[in-house]
């Protein structure tokens, strides 16, 4: 099958401003670079899509200087005017939605429908940010001193550094940028080196908007490269905030580097997400939520369902229903909308998947649906695997870890829901969680302070698929940061308390006397 011809990949890349050739000589970087080429191969068919140049230290310094200079101008633009730029960006995304969604699917490997959904997230956060641009607010506070007025106001931080992961190559960047831009910040983005062309496409789209409005390109800057390029940003005092998405291991490195210079960080790290299934669960809803959560994006979401914690009285019934649903899974080219599951990002991810299955077996896991790497026609990239189900114990070391692959662990619990909650909380990660129940008491217990310890806790929906209106992020070793909706905008600004004395006296707080 000629994927490029049948699904129009080359045409989409062309419209997104990306020159793509199969000889590895193409460059899709936002600005001319002189570093080594980073080649992007599609996990869908193994073909070379194109390449970008990695950023050199000298180029990084120029980008930082441009961003600093632009910040001085951008912060003086009224917030609603900044919101207007974001509104236009959202409209451009609507124009490019199909092309960008197709690129996300082809470069990352998620289904085309999920690629379109990711672009829709970008559009949604732009809409959210536009409204927010007229609502950036502080407090007025009553003073203990007569004829004094106290207030809080919020000011932009400066350069916001963004490190994004391959699994959401465009949406997470937009969560940060849309909010940061209306707050008056400028952004410096290091996309994943596994999906660099998605970064180029986004940069081309916002550059088009900035040119049309005669705004400086330094509002949105991009650097390319591996972790070494990211280190420049995380250790740079000129970047007051770094928002990083990735593994716990990566997040600890970033967090320590930023904290060492007393900078700020937003960390959205690993997830080991569980769905509790109680005897009062709706079985149909449970199957849909669990299966999509486990196999959506081939298990490569930070909110993917890793564990299914099932009451022993309904364990076999739920297990058999999940197994039946897995039997209907179609694995293949994610651009073909008849398929449910696409490939893993690369062969390294395939190796991690295979090792995790073997470790689960060695630790006592019982395989319910055997995994394996798919071969043959349509699977030439070597990145396609079978979704796997294993009966396990929560204490297994491999269950305690996050494996970015479609492996679902079935765990049995007995007694009341508090036992299930204890299992659910019994991991170091704390991102997303869910309970399937029609029992009001169980639902409220799960949402109580003694319930789920995750940043996201859902009732009768799965762990995956957050809306942009709510703040997104997790607790414990997931990092504790928040992105996207609610009041997450405050992380991109600095708080200032003002006291204005409009009297002719200078009384001190707490009644202190200091007479001259």
BAGU-397102 format. One record per residue (C-alpha): x, y, z. Coordinates in steps of 0.25 Angstrom, whole numbers. Layout:
<recs>
<rec c1="X" c2="Y" c3="Z"/>
...
</recs>
This chain:
<recs>
<rec c1="0" c2="0" c3="0"/>
<rec c1="5" c2="14" c3="-4"/>
<rec c1="1" c2="21" c3="9"/>
<rec c1="6" c2="35" c3="3"/>
<rec c1="-2" c2="33" c3="-9"/>
<rec c1="-15" c2="27" c3="-3"/>
<rec c1="-16" c2="36" c3="9"/>
<rec c1="-10" c2="49" c3="3"/>
<rec c1="2" c2="51" c3="13"/>
<rec c1="11" c2="59" c3="3"/>
<rec c1="0" c2="68" c3="0"/>
<rec c1="-3" c2="71" c3="15"/>
<rec c1="11" c2="73" c3="18"/>
<rec c1="12" c2="83" c3="6"/>
<rec c1="0" c2="91" c3="11"/>
<rec c1="7" c2="91" c3="25"/>
<rec c1="19" c2="97" c3="19"/>
<rec c1="28" c2="85" c3="21"/>
<rec c1="37" c2="80" c3="10"/>
<rec c1="38" c2="65" c3="11"/>
<rec c1="47" c2="56" c3="3"/>
<rec c1="51" c2="41" c3="5"/>
<rec c1="65" c2="44" c3="3"/>
<rec c1="68" c2="50" c3="17"/>
<rec c1="73" c2="63" c3="12"/>
<rec c1="60" c2="71" c3="14"/>
<rec c1="60" c2="82" c3="25"/>
<rec c1="47" c2="86" c3="32"/>
<rec c1="52" c2="95" c3="43"/>
<rec c1="46" c2="108" c3="46"/>
<rec c1="59" c2="116" c3="44"/>
<rec c1="71" c2="112" c3="37"/>
<rec c1="80" c2="103" c3="46"/>
<rec c1="94" c2="97" c3="45"/>
<rec c1="93" c2="86" c3="55"/>
<rec c1="92" c2="71" c3="52"/>
<rec c1="80" c2="66" c3="44"/>
<rec c1="68" c2="59" c3="52"/>
<rec c1="62" c2="50" c3="43"/>
<rec c1="47" c2="46" c3="45"/>
<rec c1="42" c2="32" c3="41"/>
<rec c1="28" c2="29" c3="42"/>
<rec c1="24" c2="17" c3="51"/>
<rec c1="13" c2="15" c3="41"/>
<rec c1="21" c2="10" c3="29"/>
<rec c1="35" c2="12" c3="34"/>
<rec c1="37" c2="22" c3="23"/>
<rec c1="46" c2="35" c3="25"/>
<rec c1="37" c2="47" c3="25"/>
<rec c1="47" c2="58" c3="26"/>
<rec c1="57" c2="64" c3="35"/>
<rec c1="60" c2="76" c3="43"/>
<rec c1="73" c2="82" c3="48"/>
<rec c1="76" c2="82" c3="63"/>
<rec c1="79" c2="95" c3="69"/>
<rec c1="94" c2="99" c3="72"/>
<rec c1="98" c2="106" c3="85"/>
<rec c1="100" c2="119" c3="77"/>
<rec c1="87" c2="118" c3="70"/>
<rec c1="80" c2="116" c3="84"/>
<rec c1="86" c2="129" c3="89"/>
<rec c1="81" c2="136" c3="77"/>
<rec c1="67" c2="130" c3="79"/>
<rec c1="67" c2="134" c3="94"/>
<rec c1="72" c2="148" c3="91"/>
<rec c1="60" c2="150" c3="81"/>
<rec c1="50" c2="144" c3="91"/>
<rec c1="55" c2="154" c3="102"/>
<rec c1="54" c2="166" c3="92"/>
<rec c1="40" c2="162" c3="88"/>
<rec c1="35" c2="160" c3="102"/>
<rec c1="38" c2="174" c3="105"/>
<rec c1="28" c2="178" c3="94"/>
<rec c1="18" c2="167" c3="96"/>
<rec c1="15" c2="169" c3="110"/>
<rec c1="11" c2="184" c3="107"/>
<rec c1="0" c2="179" c3="97"/>
<rec c1="-13" c2="179" c3="104"/>
<rec c1="-18" c2="165" c3="108"/>
<rec c1="-30" c2="165" c3="100"/>
<rec c1="-21" c2="169" c3="88"/>
<rec c1="-12" c2="157" c3="91"/>
<rec c1="-25" c2="149" c3="92"/>
<rec c1="-29" c2="153" c3="78"/>
<rec c1="-16" c2="147" c3="72"/>
<rec c1="-19" c2="134" c3="79"/>
<rec c1="-33" c2="135" c3="73"/>
<rec c1="-27" c2="136" c3="59"/>
<rec c1="-18" c2="125" c3="62"/>
<rec c1="-30" c2="116" c3="66"/>
<rec c1="-36" c2="119" c3="53"/>
<rec c1="-24" c2="116" c3="45"/>
<rec c1="-24" c2="102" c3="53"/>
<rec c1="-38" c2="100" c3="48"/>
<rec c1="-33" c2="102" c3="33"/>
<rec c1="-22" c2="93" c3="35"/>
<rec c1="-29" c2="83" c3="44"/>
<rec c1="-29" c2="71" c3="34"/>
<rec c1="-15" c2="73" c3="30"/>
<rec c1="-9" c2="75" c3="43"/>
<rec c1="-18" c2="63" c3="49"/>
<rec c1="-12" c2="54" c3="37"/>
<rec c1="2" c2="58" c3="40"/>
<rec c1="0" c2="55" c3="55"/>
<rec c1="-5" c2="41" c3="51"/>
<rec c1="6" c2="38" c3="41"/>
<rec c1="18" c2="44" c3="49"/>
<rec c1="13" c2="39" c3="63"/>
<rec c1="4" c2="27" c3="60"/>
<rec c1="-9" c2="30" c3="67"/>
<rec c1="-22" c2="28" c3="59"/>
<rec c1="-26" c2="39" c3="50"/>
<rec c1="-38" c2="41" c3="58"/>
<rec c1="-29" c2="43" c3="70"/>
<rec c1="-20" c2="52" c3="62"/>
<rec c1="-32" c2="61" c3="58"/>
<rec c1="-36" c2="61" c3="73"/>
<rec c1="-23" c2="66" c3="77"/>
<rec c1="-24" c2="78" c3="67"/>
<rec c1="-38" c2="80" c3="73"/>
<rec c1="-32" c2="81" c3="87"/>
<rec c1="-23" c2="92" c3="81"/>
<rec c1="-35" c2="99" c3="76"/>
<rec c1="-42" c2="98" c3="89"/>
<rec c1="-31" c2="103" c3="97"/>
<rec c1="-30" c2="115" c3="88"/>
<rec c1="-45" c2="118" c3="90"/>
<rec c1="-43" c2="117" c3="105"/>
<rec c1="-31" c2="126" c3="105"/>
<rec c1="-38" c2="137" c3="97"/>
<rec c1="-49" c2="138" c3="108"/>
<rec c1="-38" c2="137" c3="118"/>
<rec c1="-31" c2="149" c3="112"/>
<rec c1="-42" c2="158" c3="117"/>
<rec c1="-43" c2="151" c3="131"/>
<rec c1="-28" c2="152" c3="136"/>
<rec c1="-32" c2="157" c3="150"/>
<rec c1="-26" c2="160" c3="164"/>
<rec c1="-33" c2="162" c3="177"/>
<rec c1="-36" c2="175" c3="185"/>
<rec c1="-33" c2="173" c3="200"/>
<rec c1="-38" c2="182" c3="212"/>
<rec c1="-27" c2="188" c3="219"/>
<rec c1="-25" c2="190" c3="234"/>
<rec c1="-20" c2="204" c3="232"/>
<rec c1="-30" c2="216" c3="229"/>
<rec c1="-29" c2="222" c3="215"/>
<rec c1="-21" c2="210" c3="209"/>
<rec c1="-25" c2="201" c3="198"/>
<rec c1="-19" c2="187" c3="196"/>
<rec c1="-20" c2="179" c3="183"/>
<rec c1="-14" c2="167" c3="176"/>
<rec c1="-10" c2="168" c3="161"/>
<rec c1="-3" c2="158" c3="152"/>
<rec c1="8" c2="161" c3="142"/>
<rec c1="15" c2="152" c3="132"/>
<rec c1="27" c2="144" c3="135"/>
<rec c1="35" c2="146" c3="122"/>
<rec c1="40" c2="134" c3="114"/>
<rec c1="32" c2="121" c3="116"/>
<rec c1="40" c2="108" c3="112"/>
<rec c1="32" c2="97" c3="108"/>
<rec c1="37" c2="82" c3="106"/>
<rec c1="27" c2="73" c3="100"/>
<rec c1="26" c2="58" c3="98"/>
<rec c1="24" c2="50" c3="85"/>
<rec c1="10" c2="44" c3="89"/>
<rec c1="3" c2="58" c3="89"/>
<rec c1="12" c2="65" c3="79"/>
<rec c1="3" c2="77" c3="77"/>
<rec c1="-7" c2="78" c3="88"/>
<rec c1="1" c2="80" c3="100"/>
<rec c1="9" c2="91" c3="94"/>
<rec c1="-4" c2="98" c3="91"/>
<rec c1="-9" c2="97" c3="105"/>
<rec c1="4" c2="104" c3="110"/>
<rec c1="5" c2="114" c3="98"/>
<rec c1="-9" c2="119" c3="98"/>
<rec c1="-10" c2="122" c3="112"/>
<rec c1="5" c2="128" c3="113"/>
<rec c1="2" c2="137" c3="101"/>
<rec c1="-11" c2="143" c3="107"/>
<rec c1="-3" c2="145" c3="120"/>
<rec c1="7" c2="153" c3="112"/>
<rec c1="18" c2="143" c3="112"/>
<rec c1="26" c2="138" c3="100"/>
<rec c1="29" c2="123" c3="98"/>
<rec c1="41" c2="115" c3="94"/>
<rec c1="38" c2="101" c3="90"/>
<rec c1="46" c2="88" c3="89"/>
<rec c1="37" c2="78" c3="83"/>
<rec c1="40" c2="63" c3="84"/>
<rec c1="51" c2="59" c3="75"/>
<rec c1="42" c2="47" c3="71"/>
<rec c1="32" c2="56" c3="65"/>
<rec c1="39" c2="68" c3="60"/>
<rec c1="31" c2="71" c3="48"/>
<rec c1="18" c2="73" c3="56"/>
<rec c1="26" c2="84" c3="63"/>
<rec c1="30" c2="90" c3="50"/>
<rec c1="16" c2="90" c3="45"/>
<rec c1="10" c2="97" c3="57"/>
<rec c1="22" c2="107" c3="57"/>
<rec c1="18" c2="110" c3="42"/>
<rec c1="4" c2="112" c3="45"/>
<rec c1="6" c2="122" c3="57"/>
<rec c1="17" c2="129" c3="49"/>
<rec c1="6" c2="132" c3="38"/>
<rec c1="-3" c2="138" c3="48"/>
<rec c1="8" c2="147" c3="54"/>
<rec c1="13" c2="152" c3="40"/>
<rec c1="-2" c2="155" c3="36"/>
<rec c1="-2" c2="164" c3="49"/>
<rec c1="12" c2="170" c3="47"/>
<rec c1="15" c2="163" c3="61"/>
<rec c1="30" c2="159" c3="64"/>
<rec c1="33" c2="144" c3="62"/>
<rec c1="39" c2="144" c3="75"/>
<rec c1="26" c2="142" c3="82"/>
<rec c1="27" c2="127" c3="78"/>
<rec c1="41" c2="121" c3="77"/>
<rec c1="45" c2="107" c3="75"/>
<rec c1="58" c2="99" c3="77"/>
<rec c1="61" c2="85" c3="72"/>
<rec c1="70" c2="74" c3="78"/>
<rec c1="71" c2="63" c3="88"/>
<rec c1="72" c2="65" c3="103"/>
<rec c1="84" c2="73" c3="103"/>
<rec c1="77" c2="84" c3="96"/>
<rec c1="66" c2="83" c3="107"/>
<rec c1="77" c2="85" c3="117"/>
<rec c1="81" c2="98" c3="112"/>
<rec c1="67" c2="103" c3="115"/>
<rec c1="65" c2="96" c3="128"/>
<rec c1="78" c2="102" c3="133"/>
<rec c1="76" c2="116" c3="127"/>
<rec c1="72" c2="127" c3="137"/>
<rec c1="66" c2="135" c3="126"/>
<rec c1="55" c2="125" c3="125"/>
<rec c1="47" c2="127" c3="138"/>
<rec c1="37" c2="116" c3="136"/>
<rec c1="39" c2="102" c3="129"/>
<rec c1="27" c2="93" c3="126"/>
<rec c1="31" c2="79" c3="123"/>
<rec c1="24" c2="67" c3="119"/>
<rec c1="30" c2="53" c3="120"/>
<rec c1="35" c2="42" c3="128"/>
<rec c1="37" c2="42" c3="143"/>
<rec c1="52" c2="40" c3="141"/>
<rec c1="52" c2="52" c3="132"/>
<rec c1="43" c2="61" c3="141"/>
<rec c1="53" c2="59" c3="153"/>
<rec c1="64" c2="63" c3="145"/>
<rec c1="57" c2="76" c3="139"/>
<rec c1="51" c2="79" c3="153"/>
<rec c1="64" c2="78" c3="160"/>
<rec c1="71" c2="87" c3="150"/>
<rec c1="60" c2="98" c3="150"/>
<rec c1="59" c2="97" c3="165"/>
<rec c1="74" c2="99" c3="166"/>
<rec c1="73" c2="113" c3="160"/>
<rec c1="60" c2="116" c3="168"/>
<rec c1="52" c2="115" c3="155"/>
<rec c1="38" c2="110" c3="153"/>
<rec c1="33" c2="98" c3="147"/>
<rec c1="21" c2="91" c3="142"/>
<rec c1="23" c2="76" c3="142"/>
<rec c1="13" c2="66" c3="136"/>
<rec c1="20" c2="53" c3="137"/>
<rec c1="16" c2="38" c3="137"/>
<rec c1="3" c2="31" c3="140"/>
<rec c1="-1" c2="18" c3="145"/>
<rec c1="-16" c2="19" c3="144"/>
<rec c1="-26" c2="10" c3="149"/>
<rec c1="-41" c2="8" c3="147"/>
<rec c1="-49" c2="2" c3="159"/>
<rec c1="-60" c2="-7" c3="155"/>
<rec c1="-70" c2="-9" c3="166"/>
<rec c1="-82" c2="-19" c3="167"/>
<rec c1="-91" c2="-7" c3="163"/>
<rec c1="-84" c2="-4" c3="151"/>
<rec c1="-91" c2="-3" c3="137"/>
<rec c1="-84" c2="-14" c3="129"/>
<rec c1="-85" c2="-7" c3="116"/>
<rec c1="-80" c2="6" c3="120"/>
<rec c1="-68" c2="-1" c3="127"/>
<rec c1="-64" c2="-9" c3="115"/>
<rec c1="-64" c2="4" c3="106"/>
<rec c1="-56" c2="12" c3="116"/>
<rec c1="-46" c2="1" c3="119"/>
<rec c1="-43" c2="-3" c3="105"/>
<rec c1="-42" c2="11" c3="100"/>
<rec c1="-33" c2="15" c3="112"/>
<rec c1="-24" c2="3" c3="110"/>
<rec c1="-22" c2="2" c3="95"/>
<rec c1="-25" c2="17" c3="90"/>
<rec c1="-12" c2="23" c3="85"/>
<rec c1="-7" c2="8" c3="86"/>
<rec c1="-6" c2="11" c3="101"/>
<rec c1="3" c2="23" c3="99"/>
<rec c1="-5" c2="33" c3="107"/>
<rec c1="0" c2="38" c3="120"/>
<rec c1="-15" c2="35" c3="124"/>
<rec c1="-16" c2="21" c3="118"/>
<rec c1="-22" c2="11" c3="127"/>
<rec c1="-12" c2="2" c3="132"/>
<rec c1="-19" c2="-5" c3="143"/>
<rec c1="-34" c2="-11" c3="144"/>
<rec c1="-37" c2="-13" c3="159"/>
<rec c1="-49" c2="-22" c3="159"/>
<rec c1="-58" c2="-27" c3="170"/>
<rec c1="-57" c2="-42" c3="172"/>
<rec c1="-72" c2="-44" c3="171"/>
<rec c1="-72" c2="-39" c3="156"/>
<rec c1="-58" c2="-42" c3="153"/>
<rec c1="-60" c2="-53" c3="142"/>
<rec c1="-72" c2="-46" c3="136"/>
<rec c1="-64" c2="-33" c3="134"/>
<rec c1="-51" c2="-41" c3="129"/>
<rec c1="-59" c2="-49" c3="119"/>
<rec c1="-66" c2="-36" c3="114"/>
<rec c1="-52" c2="-29" c3="112"/>
<rec c1="-46" c2="-41" c3="105"/>
<rec c1="-58" c2="-42" c3="95"/>
<rec c1="-56" c2="-27" c3="92"/>
<rec c1="-41" c2="-29" c3="90"/>
<rec c1="-45" c2="-39" c3="80"/>
<rec c1="-51" c2="-29" c3="71"/>
<rec c1="-39" c2="-20" c3="71"/>
<rec c1="-34" c2="-16" c3="57"/>
<rec c1="-19" c2="-13" c3="57"/>
<rec c1="-12" c2="-6" c3="46"/>
<rec c1="-10" c2="7" c3="38"/>
<rec c1="-16" c2="18" c3="47"/>
<rec c1="-19" c2="26" c3="35"/>
<rec c1="-29" c2="16" c3="31"/>
<rec c1="-41" c2="19" c3="40"/>
<rec c1="-46" c2="4" c3="40"/>
<rec c1="-34" c2="1" c3="49"/>
<rec c1="-35" c2="3" c3="64"/>
<rec c1="-20" c2="2" c3="68"/>
<rec c1="-8" c2="8" c3="61"/>
<rec c1="7" c2="5" c3="64"/>
<rec c1="16" c2="9" c3="75"/>
<rec c1="25" c2="21" c3="73"/>
<rec c1="38" c2="13" c3="70"/>
<rec c1="45" c2="-1" c3="71"/>
<rec c1="50" c2="4" c3="85"/>
<rec c1="36" c2="5" c3="90"/>
<rec c1="33" c2="-9" c3="84"/>
<rec c1="45" c2="-15" c3="92"/>
<rec c1="40" c2="-8" c3="105"/>
<rec c1="27" c2="-14" c3="102"/>
<rec c1="32" c2="-28" c3="100"/>
<rec c1="41" c2="-27" c3="112"/>
<rec c1="30" c2="-23" c3="121"/>
<rec c1="21" c2="-35" c3="117"/>
<rec c1="33" c2="-44" c3="120"/>
<rec c1="35" c2="-38" c3="134"/>
<rec c1="20" c2="-39" c3="137"/>
<rec c1="21" c2="-54" c3="134"/>
<rec c1="33" c2="-55" c3="142"/>
<rec c1="27" c2="-48" c3="154"/>
<rec c1="15" c2="-57" c3="154"/>
<rec c1="6" c2="-51" c3="144"/>
<rec c1="-4" c2="-60" c3="137"/>
<rec c1="-6" c2="-56" c3="122"/>
<rec c1="-21" c2="-55" c3="118"/>
<rec c1="-18" c2="-49" c3="104"/>
<rec c1="-4" c2="-52" c3="98"/>
<rec c1="4" c2="-40" c3="93"/>
<rec c1="14" c2="-40" c3="82"/>
<rec c1="20" c2="-32" c3="71"/>
<rec c1="12" c2="-33" c3="58"/>
<rec c1="19" c2="-36" c3="45"/>
<rec c1="15" c2="-37" c3="30"/>
<rec c1="8" c2="-28" c3="20"/>
<rec c1="5" c2="-15" c3="26"/>
<rec c1="14" c2="-17" c3="38"/>
<rec c1="27" c2="-14" c3="31"/>
<rec c1="31" c2="-3" c3="41"/>
<rec c1="33" c2="-13" c3="52"/>
<rec c1="25" c2="-4" c3="62"/>
<rec c1="11" c2="-11" c3="62"/>
<rec c1="8" c2="-20" c3="74"/>
<rec c1="-4" c2="-27" c3="80"/>
<rec c1="-11" c2="-21" c3="92"/>
<rec c1="-8" c2="-31" c3="104"/>
<rec c1="-16" c2="-34" c3="116"/>
<rec c1="-9" c2="-40" c3="129"/>
<rec c1="-15" c2="-44" c3="142"/>
<rec c1="-6" c2="-38" c3="153"/>
<rec c1="-4" c2="-33" c3="167"/>
<rec c1="-3" c2="-18" c3="169"/>
<rec c1="10" c2="-21" c3="177"/>
<rec c1="17" c2="-27" c3="165"/>
<rec c1="29" c2="-18" c3="162"/>
<rec c1="25" c2="-17" c3="147"/>
<rec c1="11" c2="-13" c3="151"/>
<rec c1="17" c2="-2" c3="159"/>
<rec c1="24" c2="4" c3="147"/>
<rec c1="18" c2="11" c3="135"/>
<rec c1="20" c2="4" c3="122"/>
<rec c1="16" c2="12" c3="110"/>
<rec c1="9" c2="1" c3="102"/>
<rec c1="-4" c2="-6" c3="101"/>
<rec c1="-3" c2="-15" c3="113"/>
<rec c1="-14" c2="-16" c3="123"/>
<rec c1="-13" c2="-22" c3="137"/>
<rec c1="-25" c2="-29" c3="143"/>
<rec c1="-25" c2="-28" c3="158"/>
<rec c1="-36" c2="-34" c3="167"/>
<rec c1="-41" c2="-28" c3="180"/>
<rec c1="-51" c2="-33" c3="191"/>
<rec c1="-59" c2="-26" c3="202"/>
<rec c1="-63" c2="-11" c3="200"/>
<rec c1="-59" c2="0" c3="191"/>
<rec c1="-48" c2="5" c3="201"/>
<rec c1="-40" c2="-7" c3="198"/>
<rec c1="-40" c2="-4" c3="183"/>
<rec c1="-37" c2="10" c3="186"/>
<rec c1="-25" c2="6" c3="194"/>
<rec c1="-20" c2="-2" c3="182"/>
<rec c1="-22" c2="9" c3="173"/>
<rec c1="-14" c2="18" c3="182"/>
<rec c1="-3" c2="8" c3="184"/>
<rec c1="6" c2="13" c3="173"/>
<rec c1="16" c2="25" c3="172"/>
<rec c1="9" c2="32" c3="161"/>
<rec c1="-4" c2="40" c3="163"/>
<rec c1="-9" c2="45" c3="150"/>
<rec c1="-23" c2="39" c3="146"/>
<rec c1="-33" c2="30" c3="152"/>
<rec c1="-47" c2="25" c3="150"/>
<rec c1="-58" c2="17" c3="157"/>
<rec c1="-69" c2="10" c3="150"/>
<rec c1="-81" c2="9" c3="159"/>
<rec c1="-96" c2="13" c3="160"/>
<rec c1="-95" c2="13" c3="176"/>
<rec c1="-95" c2="28" c3="180"/>
<rec c1="-88" c2="25" c3="193"/>
<rec c1="-77" c2="18" c3="186"/>
<rec c1="-75" c2="29" c3="176"/>
<rec c1="-75" c2="40" c3="187"/>
<rec c1="-65" c2="32" c3="195"/>
<rec c1="-56" c2="31" c3="183"/>
<rec c1="-56" c2="46" c3="181"/>
<rec c1="-54" c2="49" c3="196"/>
<rec c1="-41" c2="54" c3="203"/>
<rec c1="-39" c2="39" c3="207"/>
<rec c1="-42" c2="34" c3="193"/>
<rec c1="-34" c2="35" c3="180"/>
<rec c1="-21" c2="42" c3="182"/>
<rec c1="-19" c2="46" c3="167"/>
<rec c1="-20" c2="59" c3="160"/>
<rec c1="-32" c2="54" c3="152"/>
<rec c1="-43" c2="45" c3="158"/>
<rec c1="-55" c2="41" c3="149"/>
<rec c1="-68" c2="34" c3="152"/>
<rec c1="-74" c2="26" c3="141"/>
<rec c1="-64" c2="30" c3="130"/>
<rec c1="-50" c2="25" c3="127"/>
<rec c1="-37" c2="30" c3="131"/>
<rec c1="-34" c2="36" c3="117"/>
<rec c1="-39" c2="47" c3="110"/>
<rec c1="-39" c2="60" c3="119"/>
<rec c1="-46" c2="73" c3="114"/>
<rec c1="-38" c2="86" c3="113"/>
<rec c1="-47" c2="93" c3="123"/>
<rec c1="-42" c2="86" c3="135"/>
<rec c1="-27" c2="88" c3="140"/>
<rec c1="-19" c2="76" c3="136"/>
<rec c1="-8" c2="69" c3="144"/>
<rec c1="-5" c2="59" c3="155"/>
<rec c1="0" c2="57" c3="169"/>
<rec c1="12" c2="49" c3="175"/>
<rec c1="22" c2="46" c3="165"/>
<rec c1="13" c2="51" c3="154"/>
<rec c1="19" c2="64" c3="157"/>
<rec c1="8" c2="73" c3="163"/>
<rec c1="7" c2="83" c3="152"/>
<rec c1="-5" c2="88" c3="145"/>
<rec c1="-8" c2="92" c3="130"/>
<rec c1="-20" c2="95" c3="122"/>
<rec c1="-32" c2="100" c3="128"/>
<rec c1="-38" c2="105" c3="142"/>
<rec c1="-28" c2="115" c3="148"/>
<rec c1="-16" c2="108" c3="142"/>
<rec c1="-13" c2="122" c3="136"/>
<rec c1="-7" c2="127" c3="149"/>
<rec c1="5" c2="118" c3="147"/>
<rec c1="9" c2="126" c3="135"/>
<rec c1="9" c2="139" c3="143"/>
<rec c1="15" c2="146" c3="155"/>
<rec c1="6" c2="151" c3="167"/>
<rec c1="8" c2="165" c3="172"/>
<rec c1="2" c2="171" c3="184"/>
<rec c1="0" c2="186" c3="184"/>
<rec c1="-3" c2="195" c3="195"/>
<rec c1="-7" c2="209" c3="192"/>
<rec c1="-8" c2="220" c3="203"/>
<rec c1="-17" c2="232" c3="199"/>
<rec c1="-16" c2="238" c3="213"/>
<rec c1="-7" c2="249" c3="218"/>
<rec c1="-2" c2="240" c3="229"/>
<rec c1="8" c2="228" c3="229"/>
<rec c1="2" c2="218" c3="239"/>
<rec c1="10" c2="205" c3="240"/>
<rec c1="4" c2="191" c3="239"/>
<rec c1="1" c2="183" c3="252"/>
<rec c1="0" c2="197" c3="260"/>
<rec c1="15" c2="198" c3="260"/>
<rec c1="20" c2="212" c3="265"/>
<rec c1="32" c2="219" c3="258"/>
<rec c1="32" c2="234" c3="261"/>
<rec c1="43" c2="243" c3="256"/>
</recs>
